[in-house]
Amino acid sequence: MPKTVYVLNGPNLNLLGLREPEIYGHATLADVERLCAETAARFGLLADCRQSNREGELIDFIHDAHATKAVGIILNAGGYSHTSIALHDALVAVRIPTVEVHVSNIHARESFRHHSFTAKAAFASLCGFGIDGYRLAISGLAAKIGASAQA
């Protein structure tokens, strides 16, 4: 049975492809999920992709990752990255290797986006690569947990 990586997307990421395409591009959340599933499979992993516009539900997803013994979390918490101590605390509590992803370069944007609470609970953070950041995050997570690419 493949090991599972949770790919969690926060508020407004369901609008990818529609929302500010000059910042976020034209790829949709379905494109992100397909990319994650394909990338995870290359390492013998299974991507469990979930999205919520609600902070508490994202926390429940993190708890579920712990309960199901997920081997990693890829998290794009959207705007909650900059505001949610509760998401930070959930990640710290479950002790699952986590990579934070942002589609845009948060450091080239408004100053309130320059700080991330969730990044402090992750072993790595990627921003500015568009949706390809998810592929990079899964590859980095695979290396961290010792999963090798399969032929």
QUIRA-V696798 format. One line per field, one symbol per residue. phi: phi as a letter, one per 30 degrees, with the letter a starting at -180 (. if undefined). psi: psi as a letter, one per 30 degrees, with the letter a starting at -180 (. if undefined). burial: 1 if it has 9 or more other C-alpha atoms within 8 Angstrom, else 0. A space follows every 10 residues. Layout:
# QUIRA-V696798
phi: ???
psi: ???
burial: ???
This chain:
# QUIRA-V696798
phi: .ddccdcccc eiddcejcdh ddccicdcdd ddddedddde edcicccccb baccedddde ddddeddcid dabcbcdhdd ecbcdddedd ddddhcebcd bbdcdddcce ddddcbdddd ccdabbbjci ddeddddddd deddcidcdc d
psi: kkkkkkjkka kfffgkfeki ffefafklee eeeeeeeeee efgglkkjkk kkgkeeeeee eeeeeeeghk flkkkjgbff effjeeeeee eeefhkkkkk kkeljffgak efffkjeeef glflkkkgga ffeeeeeeee eeeeggklkk .
burial: 0011111111 1010111000 1001101110 0110111011 1111111011 1100100110 1110110001 1111111111 1101001111 1101011111 1111110000 0011011110 1110111111 1011101110 1110001000 0
